[in-house]
């Protein structure tokens, strides 16, 4: 989880201007009660403290309207970058439009935005499920619909031989190290 937080901050911090003041980050999470997002949030908070970067977290509580208000508030506060784990990806074009108009870098986390194409200063950090499925198919892991029964995702289709590397973990590792 620490690497995910580091990857997010590593992606956001270079996009920020080299202002004399410390960069301020606004983070809107879909739901604080989610275990994965809690771990991501904790990692981001730790890394921001290490870098002496002010970071403000907001819980959208699975409410699209609340999340849009949070983003508007971040813009009004003139944060240097916004990180969003969207409640509903159908709302991301509006979020993107708001951030672009304000000239604030925006990073979507974990849920791919619905925007057809992301403009400059807008990014997505997460997995490409289609690429992961394709990689899994190429390694002998049939899609779950053809599988007929559940198998451990790190095992070959015939369940013999050594475990394969999880394609999601491989994709995350590439994103972090490149």
Secondary structure by P-SEA (a helix, b strand, c coil): caaaaaaaaaacccccccccccbbbbbbbcccccaaaaaaaaaaaaaaaaacbbbbbbbccccaaaaaaaaaaaaaacccbbbbccccccaaaaaaaaaaaacbbbbbcccccccccccccccccccaaaaaaaaaaaacccccccccccccccccccccccccccaaaaaaaaaaac
